[in-house]
Amino acid sequence: MGLKTALWALLLSALTAPVAHAAASDWAVSDGGRMRLVALPNQQGGYDAALQIEPAPGWKTYWRHPGEAGLPPLIDLAGSDNLALASTGFPAPEIGHDEGGLFYGYHRSVSVMLTLKSAATSGPSRLKAATMIGLCKEICLPFQAAFDLPLNPDARPEGDEFMALAMGRSALPETSSEEFGVSGRRMSADGKTLQLTLRLPSDQTPEIALAPSPGLSFGPMRFAPTGPKQATLELPIARRPETGAAHVTILIKSGSRAMETTLAAE
């Protein structure tokens, strides 16, 4: 969703909703930065929330998978009332190398977007989140905070809360499409390589980040252009989970755009 679309959607909801304040926690602060939680009702009868993370100057934090070192954000909503986590969204990360090796993360402010479902849309809800993130400079600090927000289904966006959710939503990557995404997938005959066909909006070599499910890991990926704005991506499987299904979330940055999708690795 573009920024203008997100802003208009929240503005329309503000004009039609009764007056009630949005839910926003105080900032939790550490040496490496700060974070807070913001939430507002959405048009589906649930809530949209953002865990806002602001690293201090010179510090960094991490994407849904950190790369070769680091701690991704951990968010536990088990203590919440009348709420369940439906999805989690991250902006496209920086992809590179640092002293810890391969790095997926951010040296800037970032919002982890949470979509929450309510079992009873007319009843009260309470968002209780136990969070832990990694913040690194010369050293790495796990930063923990607990948030407790009563939520009002009639709340309307205003001020900082309005902008936090609108900007956070507009920063999320696209979903896979015919123009930009994974147009084909298959497993090699020996079951050792996941082979993907990509369609890209740019002929430039893309940046790619992988977030495999627990127990799944890959060797070095192999990227090969096959035509204008087309390519193949081979992901050698180094390890599979002993039980359960395996999947991988793939983030592709091509030109000025980013796309994310999750695929079975079976």
KOLNU-217133 format. One record per residue (C-alpha): residue in one letter; x, y, z; residue number from 1. Coordinates in Angstrom, 3 decimals. Layout:
residues N
<atom residuo="a" X="X" Y="Y" Z="Z" num="NUM"/>
...
end
This chain:
residues 266
<atom residuo="m" X="0.000" Y="0.000" Z="0.000" num="1"/>
<atom residuo="g" X="1.370" Y="3.459" Z="-0.934" num="2"/>
<atom residuo="l" X="1.748" Y="6.219" Z="1.610" num="3"/>
<atom residuo="k" X="-1.091" Y="8.326" Z="0.184" num="4"/>
<atom residuo="t" X="-3.451" Y="5.325" Z="0.179" num="5"/>
<atom residuo="a" X="-2.524" Y="4.457" Z="3.762" num="6"/>
<atom residuo="l" X="-3.005" Y="8.055" Z="4.893" num="7"/>
<atom residuo="w" X="-6.416" Y="8.322" Z="3.210" num="8"/>
<atom residuo="a" X="-7.574" Y="5.005" Z="4.669" num="9"/>
<atom residuo="l" X="-6.714" Y="6.077" Z="8.183" num="10"/>
<atom residuo="l" X="-8.129" Y="9.576" Z="7.637" num="11"/>
<atom residuo="l" X="-11.499" Y="8.176" Z="6.481" num="12"/>
<atom residuo="s" X="-11.600" Y="5.939" Z="9.534" num="13"/>
<atom residuo="a" X="-10.849" Y="8.971" Z="11.719" num="14"/>
<atom residuo="l" X="-13.713" Y="10.989" Z="10.202" num="15"/>
<atom residuo="t" X="-16.315" Y="8.242" Z="10.686" num="16"/>
<atom residuo="a" X="-15.297" Y="6.923" Z="14.133" num="17"/>
<atom residuo="p" X="-16.419" Y="8.279" Z="17.522" num="18"/>
<atom residuo="v" X="-13.850" Y="10.318" Z="19.397" num="19"/>
<atom residuo="a" X="-11.516" Y="8.093" Z="21.431" num="20"/>
<atom residuo="h" X="-7.780" Y="8.124" Z="21.803" num="21"/>
<atom residuo="a" X="-5.516" Y="5.612" Z="20.110" num="22"/>
<atom residuo="a" X="-3.475" Y="3.264" Z="22.281" num="23"/>
<atom residuo="a" X="0.208" Y="4.147" Z="22.576" num="24"/>
<atom residuo="s" X="2.678" Y="3.025" Z="25.203" num="25"/>
<atom residuo="d" X="5.414" Y="5.085" Z="26.746" num="26"/>
<atom residuo="w" X="8.858" Y="4.667" Z="25.202" num="27"/>
<atom residuo="a" X="11.040" Y="1.953" Z="26.750" num="28"/>
<atom residuo="v" X="14.644" Y="3.176" Z="26.662" num="29"/>
<atom residuo="s" X="18.055" Y="1.468" Z="26.677" num="30"/>
<atom residuo="d" X="21.620" Y="2.584" Z="25.908" num="31"/>
<atom residuo="g" X="21.228" Y="1.368" Z="22.317" num="32"/>
<atom residuo="g" X="17.859" Y="2.922" Z="21.503" num="33"/>
<atom residuo="r" X="14.191" Y="2.893" Z="22.397" num="34"/>
<atom residuo="m" X="10.899" Y="1.239" Z="21.414" num="35"/>
<atom residuo="r" X="7.177" Y="1.628" Z="21.977" num="36"/>
<atom residuo="l" X="3.888" Y="0.040" Z="20.897" num="37"/>
<atom residuo="v" X="1.036" Y="1.797" Z="19.054" num="38"/>
<atom residuo="a" X="-2.330" Y="0.260" Z="18.111" num="39"/>
<atom residuo="l" X="-5.579" Y="1.285" Z="16.382" num="40"/>
<atom residuo="p" X="-8.723" Y="-0.604" Z="15.293" num="41"/>
<atom residuo="n" X="-8.884" Y="-1.636" Z="11.631" num="42"/>
<atom residuo="q" X="-11.814" Y="-2.116" Z="9.257" num="43"/>
<atom residuo="q" X="-11.766" Y="-5.915" Z="9.712" num="44"/>
<atom residuo="g" X="-12.833" Y="-5.749" Z="13.358" num="45"/>
<atom residuo="g" X="-9.329" Y="-6.261" Z="14.711" num="46"/>
<atom residuo="y" X="-6.362" Y="-3.966" Z="15.269" num="47"/>
<atom residuo="d" X="-3.264" Y="-2.773" Z="13.473" num="48"/>
<atom residuo="a" X="-0.258" Y="-2.250" Z="15.696" num="49"/>
<atom residuo="a" X="3.327" Y="-1.117" Z="15.262" num="50"/>
<atom residuo="l" X="6.333" Y="-1.915" Z="17.400" num="51"/>
<atom residuo="q" X="8.399" Y="1.209" Z="16.758" num="52"/>
<atom residuo="i" X="12.135" Y="0.672" Z="17.178" num="53"/>
<atom residuo="e" X="14.550" Y="3.610" Z="17.123" num="54"/>
<atom residuo="p" X="18.230" Y="2.615" Z="17.352" num="55"/>
<atom residuo="a" X="20.500" Y="5.252" Z="18.865" num="56"/>
<atom residuo="p" X="22.979" Y="6.911" Z="16.445" num="57"/>
<atom residuo="g" X="25.597" Y="4.362" Z="15.379" num="58"/>
<atom residuo="w" X="23.540" Y="1.371" Z="16.576" num="59"/>
<atom residuo="k" X="21.666" Y="-1.215" Z="14.500" num="60"/>
<atom residuo="t" X="18.810" Y="-3.682" Z="14.903" num="61"/>
<atom residuo="y" X="17.595" Y="-6.663" Z="12.888" num="62"/>
<atom residuo="w" X="15.061" Y="-7.932" Z="10.324" num="63"/>
<atom residuo="r" X="12.876" Y="-11.018" Z="10.851" num="64"/>
<atom residuo="h" X="16.109" Y="-13.027" Z="10.310" num="65"/>
<atom residuo="p" X="19.375" Y="-11.373" Z="11.365" num="66"/>
<atom residuo="g" X="21.730" Y="-13.007" Z="8.850" num="67"/>
<atom residuo="e" X="24.746" Y="-14.790" Z="10.316" num="68"/>
<atom residuo="a" X="24.640" Y="-13.105" Z="13.737" num="69"/>
<atom residuo="g" X="22.274" Y="-11.040" Z="15.835" num="70"/>
<atom residuo="l" X="18.829" Y="-11.262" Z="17.412" num="71"/>
<atom residuo="p" X="15.614" Y="-10.692" Z="15.450" num="72"/>
<atom residuo="p" X="12.656" Y="-9.050" Z="17.222" num="73"/>
<atom residuo="l" X="10.790" Y="-11.497" Z="19.460" num="74"/>
<atom residuo="i" X="7.182" Y="-10.538" Z="20.260" num="75"/>
<atom residuo="d" X="5.071" Y="-12.662" Z="22.620" num="76"/>
<atom residuo="l" X="1.369" Y="-11.751" Z="22.859" num="77"/>
<atom residuo="a" X="0.361" Y="-14.790" Z="24.915" num="78"/>
<atom residuo="g" X="-0.972" Y="-12.671" Z="27.803" num="79"/>
<atom residuo="s" X="-3.295" Y="-10.573" Z="25.612" num="80"/>
<atom residuo="d" X="-7.084" Y="-10.570" Z="26.093" num="81"/>
<atom residuo="n" X="-9.365" Y="-11.177" Z="23.090" num="82"/>
<atom residuo="l" X="-6.464" Y="-10.803" Z="20.654" num="83"/>
<atom residuo="a" X="-4.451" Y="-13.123" Z="18.419" num="84"/>
<atom residuo="l" X="-1.563" Y="-12.309" Z="16.086" num="85"/>
<atom residuo="a" X="-2.611" Y="-12.763" Z="12.437" num="86"/>
<atom residuo="s" X="0.535" Y="-11.533" Z="10.658" num="87"/>
<atom residuo="t" X="3.816" Y="-9.689" Z="11.148" num="88"/>
<atom residuo="g" X="5.332" Y="-7.343" Z="8.568" num="89"/>
<atom residuo="f" X="8.847" Y="-5.884" Z="8.289" num="90"/>
<atom residuo="p" X="10.162" Y="-3.175" Z="5.946" num="91"/>
<atom residuo="a" X="12.855" Y="-4.289" Z="3.502" num="92"/>
<atom residuo="p" X="16.146" Y="-4.510" Z="5.432" num="93"/>
<atom residuo="e" X="19.643" Y="-3.435" Z="4.580" num="94"/>
<atom residuo="i" X="21.471" Y="-6.445" Z="3.091" num="95"/>
<atom residuo="g" X="25.232" Y="-6.528" Z="3.501" num="96"/>
<atom residuo="h" X="28.171" Y="-7.695" Z="5.580" num="97"/>
<atom residuo="d" X="29.617" Y="-6.426" Z="8.847" num="98"/>
<atom residuo="e" X="31.912" Y="-7.755" Z="11.558" num="99"/>
<atom residuo="g" X="29.420" Y="-10.557" Z="12.297" num="100"/>
<atom residuo="g" X="29.159" Y="-11.677" Z="8.666" num="101"/>
<atom residuo="l" X="25.991" Y="-11.490" Z="6.568" num="102"/>
<atom residuo="f" X="23.690" Y="-8.775" Z="7.969" num="103"/>
<atom residuo="y" X="19.949" Y="-8.260" Z="7.488" num="104"/>
<atom residuo="g" X="18.746" Y="-5.263" Z="9.468" num="105"/>
<atom residuo="y" X="18.484" Y="-1.534" Z="10.003" num="106"/>
<atom residuo="h" X="20.613" Y="1.404" Z="11.124" num="107"/>
<atom residuo="r" X="17.499" Y="3.599" Z="11.215" num="108"/>
<atom residuo="s" X="14.072" Y="3.779" Z="12.836" num="109"/>
<atom residuo="v" X="11.849" Y="0.871" Z="11.855" num="110"/>
<atom residuo="s" X="8.293" Y="-0.273" Z="12.611" num="111"/>
<atom residuo="v" X="7.407" Y="-3.960" Z="12.920" num="112"/>
<atom residuo="m" X="3.764" Y="-4.092" Z="11.832" num="113"/>
<atom residuo="l" X="1.347" Y="-6.434" Z="13.635" num="114"/>
<atom residuo="t" X="-2.128" Y="-7.393" Z="12.418" num="115"/>
<atom residuo="l" X="-4.273" Y="-8.527" Z="15.354" num="116"/>
<atom residuo="k" X="-7.577" Y="-10.411" Z="15.258" num="117"/>
<atom residuo="s" X="-10.260" Y="-10.146" Z="17.925" num="118"/>
<atom residuo="a" X="-12.440" Y="-13.156" Z="18.706" num="119"/>
<atom residuo="a" X="-15.243" Y="-10.882" Z="19.957" num="120"/>
<atom residuo="t" X="-15.210" Y="-7.611" Z="18.027" num="121"/>
<atom residuo="s" X="-17.625" Y="-5.850" Z="20.394" num="122"/>
<atom residuo="g" X="-15.871" Y="-6.822" Z="23.618" num="123"/>
<atom residuo="p" X="-12.886" Y="-5.237" Z="25.339" num="124"/>
<atom residuo="s" X="-9.378" Y="-6.168" Z="24.265" num="125"/>
<atom residuo="r" X="-6.039" Y="-5.773" Z="25.969" num="126"/>
<atom residuo="l" X="-2.701" Y="-5.958" Z="24.182" num="127"/>
<atom residuo="k" X="0.021" Y="-7.415" Z="26.388" num="128"/>
<atom residuo="a" X="3.340" Y="-7.808" Z="24.594" num="129"/>
<atom residuo="a" X="6.599" Y="-9.160" Z="25.958" num="130"/>
<atom residuo="t" X="9.254" Y="-8.011" Z="23.484" num="131"/>
<atom residuo="m" X="12.982" Y="-8.496" Z="23.026" num="132"/>
<atom residuo="i" X="15.132" Y="-7.009" Z="20.281" num="133"/>
<atom residuo="g" X="18.846" Y="-6.941" Z="19.522" num="134"/>
<atom residuo="l" X="20.696" Y="-3.627" Z="19.428" num="135"/>
<atom residuo="c" X="24.363" Y="-3.629" Z="18.405" num="136"/>
<atom residuo="k" X="27.250" Y="-1.182" Z="18.138" num="137"/>
<atom residuo="e" X="30.683" Y="-2.303" Z="19.382" num="138"/>
<atom residuo="i" X="28.725" Y="-4.644" Z="21.649" num="139"/>
<atom residuo="c" X="25.301" Y="-6.264" Z="21.280" num="140"/>
<atom residuo="l" X="22.603" Y="-5.747" Z="23.894" num="141"/>
<atom residuo="p" X="19.372" Y="-7.724" Z="24.127" num="142"/>
<atom residuo="f" X="16.733" Y="-5.117" Z="24.969" num="143"/>
<atom residuo="q" X="13.560" Y="-6.362" Z="26.687" num="144"/>
<atom residuo="a" X="10.347" Y="-4.469" Z="27.393" num="145"/>
<atom residuo="a" X="6.784" Y="-5.350" Z="28.408" num="146"/>
<atom residuo="f" X="3.800" Y="-3.357" Z="27.156" num="147"/>
<atom residuo="d" X="0.208" Y="-3.409" Z="28.421" num="148"/>
<atom residuo="l" X="-2.359" Y="-1.494" Z="26.349" num="149"/>
<atom residuo="p" X="-6.147" Y="-1.515" Z="26.813" num="150"/>
<atom residuo="l" X="-7.680" Y="-1.191" Z="23.339" num="151"/>
<atom residuo="n" X="-10.839" Y="0.677" Z="22.389" num="152"/>
<atom residuo="p" X="-12.654" Y="-0.536" Z="19.222" num="153"/>
<atom residuo="d" X="-13.955" Y="3.026" Z="18.716" num="154"/>
<atom residuo="a" X="-10.535" Y="4.684" Z="18.825" num="155"/>
<atom residuo="r" X="-9.588" Y="7.135" Z="16.096" num="156"/>
<atom residuo="p" X="-6.112" Y="7.973" Z="14.811" num="157"/>
<atom residuo="e" X="-4.529" Y="11.255" Z="15.729" num="158"/>
<atom residuo="g" X="-1.091" Y="12.864" Z="15.733" num="159"/>
<atom residuo="d" X="1.905" Y="10.593" Z="16.198" num="160"/>
<atom residuo="e" X="-0.163" Y="7.385" Z="16.277" num="161"/>
<atom residuo="f" X="-1.751" Y="8.174" Z="12.906" num="162"/>
<atom residuo="m" X="1.617" Y="8.842" Z="11.264" num="163"/>
<atom residuo="a" X="3.356" Y="5.873" Z="12.899" num="164"/>
<atom residuo="l" X="0.853" Y="3.377" Z="11.513" num="165"/>
<atom residuo="a" X="0.508" Y="5.028" Z="8.105" num="166"/>
<atom residuo="m" X="4.260" Y="5.276" Z="7.560" num="167"/>
<atom residuo="g" X="4.862" Y="1.773" Z="8.883" num="168"/>
<atom residuo="r" X="2.276" Y="0.243" Z="6.571" num="169"/>
<atom residuo="s" X="3.534" Y="2.145" Z="3.512" num="170"/>
<atom residuo="a" X="7.101" Y="0.899" Z="4.125" num="171"/>
<atom residuo="l" X="6.193" Y="-2.795" Z="3.850" num="172"/>
<atom residuo="p" X="7.376" Y="-4.702" Z="0.759" num="173"/>
<atom residuo="e" X="5.035" Y="-5.711" Z="-2.030" num="174"/>
<atom residuo="t" X="3.552" Y="-9.181" Z="-2.315" num="175"/>
<atom residuo="s" X="4.509" Y="-11.437" Z="-5.224" num="176"/>
<atom residuo="s" X="2.853" Y="-10.484" Z="-8.543" num="177"/>
<atom residuo="e" X="3.137" Y="-11.317" Z="-12.246" num="178"/>
<atom residuo="e" X="5.418" Y="-8.320" Z="-12.732" num="179"/>
<atom residuo="f" X="7.608" Y="-8.779" Z="-9.653" num="180"/>
<atom residuo="g" X="7.907" Y="-12.004" Z="-7.745" num="181"/>
<atom residuo="v" X="8.365" Y="-15.754" Z="-7.883" num="182"/>
<atom residuo="s" X="6.680" Y="-17.095" Z="-11.000" num="183"/>
<atom residuo="g" X="7.760" Y="-20.719" Z="-10.583" num="184"/>
<atom residuo="r" X="9.259" Y="-23.089" Z="-8.041" num="185"/>
<atom residuo="r" X="10.366" Y="-26.708" Z="-8.039" num="186"/>
<atom residuo="m" X="12.563" Y="-29.019" Z="-6.048" num="187"/>
<atom residuo="s" X="15.513" Y="-30.669" Z="-7.788" num="188"/>
<atom residuo="a" X="15.255" Y="-34.405" Z="-8.479" num="189"/>
<atom residuo="d" X="17.617" Y="-35.213" Z="-5.599" num="190"/>
<atom residuo="g" X="15.627" Y="-33.019" Z="-3.205" num="191"/>
<atom residuo="k" X="18.679" Y="-30.927" Z="-2.342" num="192"/>
<atom residuo="t" X="17.989" Y="-27.641" Z="-4.146" num="193"/>
<atom residuo="l" X="14.958" Y="-25.352" Z="-4.260" num="194"/>
<atom residuo="q" X="14.849" Y="-23.806" Z="-7.733" num="195"/>
<atom residuo="l" X="12.896" Y="-20.571" Z="-8.282" num="196"/>
<atom residuo="t" X="11.988" Y="-18.555" Z="-11.362" num="197"/>
<atom residuo="l" X="11.939" Y="-14.797" Z="-10.766" num="198"/>
<atom residuo="r" X="10.389" Y="-11.841" Z="-12.553" num="199"/>
<atom residuo="l" X="12.013" Y="-8.528" Z="-11.709" num="200"/>
<atom residuo="p" X="11.182" Y="-4.850" Z="-12.349" num="201"/>
<atom residuo="s" X="14.846" Y="-4.046" Z="-13.103" num="202"/>
<atom residuo="d" X="17.673" Y="-5.690" Z="-15.036" num="203"/>
<atom residuo="q" X="20.071" Y="-4.846" Z="-12.214" num="204"/>
<atom residuo="t" X="21.237" Y="-7.737" Z="-10.037" num="205"/>
<atom residuo="p" X="18.808" Y="-7.816" Z="-7.087" num="206"/>
<atom residuo="e" X="19.598" Y="-8.018" Z="-3.387" num="207"/>
<atom residuo="i" X="18.041" Y="-11.066" Z="-1.703" num="208"/>
<atom residuo="a" X="17.454" Y="-11.918" Z="1.960" num="209"/>
<atom residuo="l" X="16.230" Y="-15.273" Z="3.266" num="210"/>
<atom residuo="a" X="14.373" Y="-16.088" Z="6.482" num="211"/>
<atom residuo="p" X="14.120" Y="-19.900" Z="6.738" num="212"/>
<atom residuo="s" X="11.815" Y="-21.621" Z="9.226" num="213"/>
<atom residuo="p" X="13.391" Y="-23.272" Z="12.312" num="214"/>
<atom residuo="g" X="15.605" Y="-26.217" Z="11.432" num="215"/>
<atom residuo="l" X="15.969" Y="-25.190" Z="7.778" num="216"/>
<atom residuo="s" X="19.186" Y="-23.676" Z="6.407" num="217"/>
<atom residuo="f" X="20.648" Y="-23.025" Z="2.978" num="218"/>
<atom residuo="g" X="24.085" Y="-22.970" Z="1.417" num="219"/>
<atom residuo="p" X="25.237" Y="-20.075" Z="-0.793" num="220"/>
<atom residuo="m" X="22.457" Y="-19.050" Z="-3.190" num="221"/>
<atom residuo="r" X="23.045" Y="-19.092" Z="-6.944" num="222"/>
<atom residuo="f" X="21.474" Y="-16.318" Z="-9.061" num="223"/>
<atom residuo="a" X="21.489" Y="-16.372" Z="-12.871" num="224"/>
<atom residuo="p" X="19.753" Y="-13.967" Z="-15.325" num="225"/>
<atom residuo="t" X="17.789" Y="-15.835" Z="-18.005" num="226"/>
<atom residuo="g" X="16.370" Y="-12.922" Z="-20.021" num="227"/>
<atom residuo="p" X="15.161" Y="-9.329" Z="-19.723" num="228"/>
<atom residuo="k" X="13.987" Y="-8.886" Z="-16.133" num="229"/>
<atom residuo="q" X="13.965" Y="-12.660" Z="-15.610" num="230"/>
<atom residuo="a" X="16.255" Y="-14.904" Z="-13.594" num="231"/>
<atom residuo="t" X="16.594" Y="-18.169" Z="-11.724" num="232"/>
<atom residuo="l" X="17.532" Y="-18.514" Z="-8.073" num="233"/>
<atom residuo="e" X="18.852" Y="-21.785" Z="-6.683" num="234"/>
<atom residuo="l" X="18.824" Y="-22.365" Z="-2.931" num="235"/>
<atom residuo="p" X="20.914" Y="-25.414" Z="-1.909" num="236"/>
<atom residuo="i" X="19.379" Y="-26.989" Z="1.198" num="237"/>
<atom residuo="a" X="22.049" Y="-27.521" Z="3.858" num="238"/>
<atom residuo="r" X="19.761" Y="-28.756" Z="6.624" num="239"/>
<atom residuo="r" X="16.096" Y="-29.688" Z="7.060" num="240"/>
<atom residuo="p" X="14.020" Y="-29.832" Z="10.249" num="241"/>
<atom residuo="e" X="13.698" Y="-33.307" Z="11.720" num="242"/>
<atom residuo="t" X="9.920" Y="-32.943" Z="11.969" num="243"/>
<atom residuo="g" X="7.309" Y="-30.613" Z="10.562" num="244"/>
<atom residuo="a" X="7.023" Y="-28.587" Z="7.388" num="245"/>
<atom residuo="a" X="9.771" Y="-26.302" Z="6.133" num="246"/>
<atom residuo="h" X="9.289" Y="-22.908" Z="4.506" num="247"/>
<atom residuo="v" X="11.334" Y="-19.837" Z="3.656" num="248"/>
<atom residuo="t" X="10.438" Y="-16.143" Z="3.437" num="249"/>
<atom residuo="i" X="12.237" Y="-14.493" Z="0.516" num="250"/>
<atom residuo="l" X="12.793" Y="-10.720" Z="0.333" num="251"/>
<atom residuo="i" X="13.964" Y="-9.321" Z="-3.015" num="252"/>
<atom residuo="k" X="15.103" Y="-5.731" Z="-3.591" num="253"/>
<atom residuo="s" X="15.155" Y="-4.788" Z="-7.273" num="254"/>
<atom residuo="g" X="15.692" Y="-1.199" Z="-8.371" num="255"/>
<atom residuo="s" X="13.656" Y="1.018" Z="-6.036" num="256"/>
<atom residuo="r" X="11.168" Y="-1.733" Z="-5.142" num="257"/>
<atom residuo="a" X="11.024" Y="-4.620" Z="-2.679" num="258"/>
<atom residuo="m" X="8.940" Y="-7.809" Z="-2.680" num="259"/>
<atom residuo="e" X="8.431" Y="-10.491" Z="-0.041" num="260"/>
<atom residuo="t" X="6.810" Y="-13.921" Z="-0.234" num="261"/>
<atom residuo="t" X="6.843" Y="-17.161" Z="1.744" num="262"/>
<atom residuo="l" X="7.257" Y="-20.529" Z="-0.015" num="263"/>
<atom residuo="a" X="7.240" Y="-24.168" Z="1.049" num="264"/>
<atom residuo="a" X="10.700" Y="-25.747" Z="0.900" num="265"/>
<atom residuo="e" X="9.407" Y="-29.256" Z="0.196" num="266"/>
end
